[in-house]
Amino acid sequence: MSVLPLVFTSGWASGINAYAVVLLLGVFGATGVSDDVPESLQSPGVLIAAGVLFACEAVADKIPYVDSVWDAVHTVVRPLSGAWVGALLAGQSGSLPDVAAGAIGGSTALASHAVKAGTRMAVNTSPEPFSNAIVSTAEDLGVGGVVSFAMFHPEAAAVIAGVLLLIGLVLLAFLASRIRRFLRRRAQRREERRLAAAAGRPPDPPPPGPRPRQRGRP
């Protein structure tokens, strides 16, 4: 079971940024930092593809609303990547069955992806665009730091990843009402655009704020 902490940590990180995990593990294996990284993650083709996709995510993840679309597309990609990396790590060490490692990595990635996607929906309810870039940068630094730390201290890194996942799930529960309002407004805007397109006219502008009550009127 020695590889289990690394499988859990890589699964948590894959739910946030799967391409960063593949890229980091491949670089650590190719440079000889760790012997636990399988050869398939160290191949030049995998490293180039992961680097290009990581760059794309680094841009898309910082643009309001584009980040939520990107998260929706990666609802399947991130858990599958977490399961794939977990199975490869287990096969490399031989200390954990591949199926069990894939299940652990995939389920952990799905949970952290839900936290990431839900948090981004809540962030997109703010009127300013800078919070997206701040949250995205913090996520990238967190993934890079925890995965790098796991190369040398896998058990401690797994504890950190578990605590961060638990905090994220609790935070997501508190943000649930804000996320529901965001989804309702987005659905309303889509319906307005659909009705406007069907009528052949531009959509109505958003209603103004409440007008001040005039004296003498109820």
C-alpha positions as CSV (number, residue, x, y, z in Angstrom):
1,M,0.0,0.0,0.0
2,S,3.0,2.3,-0.2
3,V,1.8,4.0,-3.4
4,L,-1.7,4.8,-1.9
5,P,-0.8,8.3,-0.6
6,L,0.6,9.3,-4.0
7,V,-2.5,7.9,-5.8
8,F,-4.8,9.8,-3.5
9,T,-2.8,13.1,-3.9
10,S,-2.6,12.8,-7.7
11,G,-6.3,12.1,-7.8
12,W,-7.1,15.2,-5.8
13,A,-4.8,17.3,-8.0
14,S,-6.2,15.8,-11.2
15,G,-9.7,17.0,-10.3
16,I,-8.3,20.6,-10.2
17,N,-5.8,20.5,-13.1
18,A,-5.2,17.1,-14.7
19,Y,-2.7,18.3,-17.3
20,A,-0.5,19.9,-14.6
21,V,-0.4,16.5,-12.7
22,V,0.6,14.6,-15.8
23,L,3.2,17.2,-16.7
24,L,4.7,17.4,-13.3
25,L,4.9,13.6,-12.7
26,G,6.4,13.2,-16.2
27,V,9.0,15.8,-15.6
28,F,9.9,14.4,-12.1
29,G,10.3,10.9,-13.6
30,A,12.2,12.0,-16.7
31,T,14.7,14.0,-14.6
32,G,15.2,11.2,-12.1
33,V,13.6,12.9,-9.1
34,S,11.3,10.0,-8.5
35,D,11.5,6.3,-9.5
36,D,7.7,5.9,-8.8
37,V,6.7,7.5,-12.1
38,P,5.9,5.1,-14.9
39,E,7.7,5.3,-18.2
40,S,4.5,6.1,-20.1
41,L,4.2,9.4,-18.3
42,Q,7.8,10.3,-19.2
43,S,7.5,10.0,-22.9
44,P,8.1,13.2,-24.9
45,G,4.7,12.9,-26.7
46,V,2.9,12.8,-23.4
47,L,4.9,15.7,-21.9
48,I,4.4,17.9,-25.0
49,A,0.7,17.2,-25.1
50,A,0.3,17.8,-21.4
51,G,2.3,21.1,-21.7
52,V,0.1,22.4,-24.5
53,L,-3.1,21.5,-22.8
54,F,-1.8,22.9,-19.5
55,A,-1.1,26.2,-21.3
56,C,-4.7,26.2,-22.8
57,E,-6.2,25.6,-19.4
58,A,-4.0,28.3,-17.8
59,V,-5.7,30.8,-20.1
60,A,-9.3,29.5,-20.2
61,D,-9.3,29.0,-16.4
62,K,-8.9,32.7,-15.8
63,I,-11.6,34.1,-18.0
64,P,-15.1,34.6,-16.4
65,Y,-17.7,32.1,-17.6
66,V,-15.2,30.5,-20.0
67,D,-13.8,28.7,-16.9
68,S,-17.2,27.2,-16.1
69,V,-17.6,26.0,-19.7
70,W,-14.1,24.5,-19.5
71,D,-15.0,22.8,-16.2
72,A,-18.2,21.3,-17.8
73,V,-16.2,19.9,-20.6
74,H,-13.7,18.4,-18.2
75,T,-16.3,16.7,-16.0
76,V,-15.4,13.4,-17.6
77,V,-11.7,14.2,-18.5
78,R,-10.5,14.9,-15.0
79,P,-11.9,11.8,-13.2
80,L,-10.7,9.6,-16.1
81,S,-7.2,11.2,-15.9
82,G,-7.1,10.7,-12.1
83,A,-8.1,7.0,-12.6
84,W,-5.5,6.6,-15.4
85,V,-2.7,8.1,-13.4
86,G,-3.6,6.1,-10.3
87,A,-3.6,2.8,-12.2
88,L,-0.3,3.6,-13.8
89,L,1.3,4.5,-10.4
90,A,-0.1,1.2,-8.9
91,G,1.2,-0.8,-11.9
92,Q,4.6,0.8,-11.5
93,S,5.0,-0.1,-7.8
94,G,3.0,-3.3,-7.7
95,S,1.9,-2.5,-4.2
96,L,-1.8,-1.9,-5.0
97,P,-4.1,-3.5,-7.6
98,D,-4.6,-1.3,-10.7
99,V,-8.4,-1.4,-10.4
100,A,-8.4,-0.3,-6.8
101,A,-5.9,2.5,-7.5
102,G,-8.0,3.6,-10.5
103,A,-11.1,3.8,-8.4
104,I,-9.4,5.8,-5.7
105,G,-7.8,8.2,-8.1
106,G,-10.9,8.6,-10.2
107,S,-13.3,9.1,-7.3
108,T,-11.0,11.6,-5.6
109,A,-10.6,13.5,-8.8
110,L,-14.4,13.6,-9.3
111,A,-14.8,15.0,-5.7
112,S,-12.2,17.7,-6.2
113,H,-13.5,18.6,-9.6
114,A,-17.0,19.1,-8.1
115,V,-15.4,21.5,-5.6
116,K,-13.5,23.4,-8.3
117,A,-16.5,23.7,-10.7
118,G,-18.9,24.7,-7.9
119,T,-16.5,27.3,-6.5
120,R,-16.0,28.8,-10.0
121,M,-19.7,29.2,-10.4
122,A,-19.8,31.1,-7.2
123,V,-16.9,33.2,-8.2
124,N,-18.6,34.1,-11.5
125,T,-21.4,35.7,-9.6
126,S,-19.1,38.6,-8.6
127,P,-19.2,41.6,-10.9
128,E,-15.4,42.0,-11.3
129,P,-13.2,39.7,-13.4
130,F,-10.1,39.7,-11.3
131,S,-11.3,37.0,-8.8
132,N,-11.2,34.4,-11.5
133,A,-7.5,35.0,-12.2
134,I,-6.7,35.0,-8.5
135,V,-8.5,31.8,-7.7
136,S,-7.0,30.1,-10.8
137,T,-3.5,31.1,-9.9
138,A,-4.0,29.9,-6.4
139,E,-5.3,26.5,-7.7
140,D,-2.3,26.1,-10.0
141,L,0.2,26.9,-7.3
142,G,-1.6,24.6,-4.8
143,V,-1.5,21.7,-7.3
144,G,2.1,22.3,-8.1
145,G,3.2,22.6,-4.5
146,V,1.3,19.6,-3.2
147,V,2.3,17.3,-6.1
148,S,5.9,18.3,-5.7
149,F,5.8,17.8,-2.0
150,A,4.3,14.3,-2.6
151,M,7.4,13.3,-4.4
152,F,9.4,13.5,-1.2
153,H,6.7,13.1,1.5
154,P,3.8,11.2,0.1
155,E,2.0,10.6,3.4
156,A,2.1,14.2,4.5
157,A,1.0,15.4,1.1
158,A,-1.9,13.0,1.2
159,V,-3.0,14.5,4.5
160,I,-2.8,18.0,3.1
161,A,-4.8,17.0,0.0
162,G,-7.4,15.3,2.2
163,V,-7.8,18.4,4.4
164,L,-8.0,20.7,1.4
165,L,-10.7,18.4,-0.2
166,L,-12.7,18.4,3.1
167,I,-12.5,22.2,3.4
168,G,-13.6,22.5,-0.3
169,L,-16.6,20.3,0.2
170,V,-17.7,22.2,3.3
171,L,-17.2,25.5,1.4
172,L,-19.2,24.2,-1.5
173,A,-22.1,23.4,0.8
174,F,-22.1,27.0,2.0
175,L,-22.0,28.3,-1.6
176,A,-24.8,26.1,-2.8
177,S,-27.5,28.8,-2.7
178,R,-25.3,31.3,-4.5
179,I,-24.6,28.7,-7.2
180,R,-28.3,28.0,-7.6
181,R,-29.0,31.7,-8.2
182,F,-26.2,31.8,-10.7
183,L,-27.6,28.8,-12.6
184,R,-31.1,30.3,-12.6
185,R,-29.9,33.7,-14.0
186,R,-27.9,31.9,-16.7
187,A,-30.9,29.8,-17.7
188,Q,-33.1,33.0,-17.8
189,R,-30.6,34.7,-20.1
190,R,-30.5,31.7,-22.4
191,E,-34.3,31.7,-22.5
192,E,-34.4,35.5,-23.3
193,R,-31.9,35.0,-26.1
194,R,-33.9,32.2,-27.5
195,L,-37.2,34.1,-27.4
196,A,-35.5,37.2,-28.9
197,A,-34.0,35.1,-31.7
198,A,-37.4,33.6,-32.4
199,A,-39.0,37.0,-32.6
200,G,-36.3,38.4,-34.7
201,R,-35.3,41.2,-32.4
202,P,-32.4,41.8,-29.9
203,P,-32.9,40.7,-26.3
204,D,-34.3,43.2,-23.9
205,P,-31.8,45.0,-21.7
206,P,-31.6,44.0,-18.0
207,P,-34.2,45.8,-15.9
208,P,-32.9,48.9,-14.0
209,G,-32.5,48.9,-10.3
210,P,-35.3,49.8,-7.9
211,R,-36.5,53.5,-8.4
212,P,-36.6,55.7,-5.3
213,R,-40.1,56.2,-4.0
214,Q,-41.5,59.7,-4.6
215,R,-42.9,61.7,-1.7
216,G,-46.7,61.7,-1.7
217,R,-47.1,58.4,-3.5
218,P,-47.7,55.1,-1.7
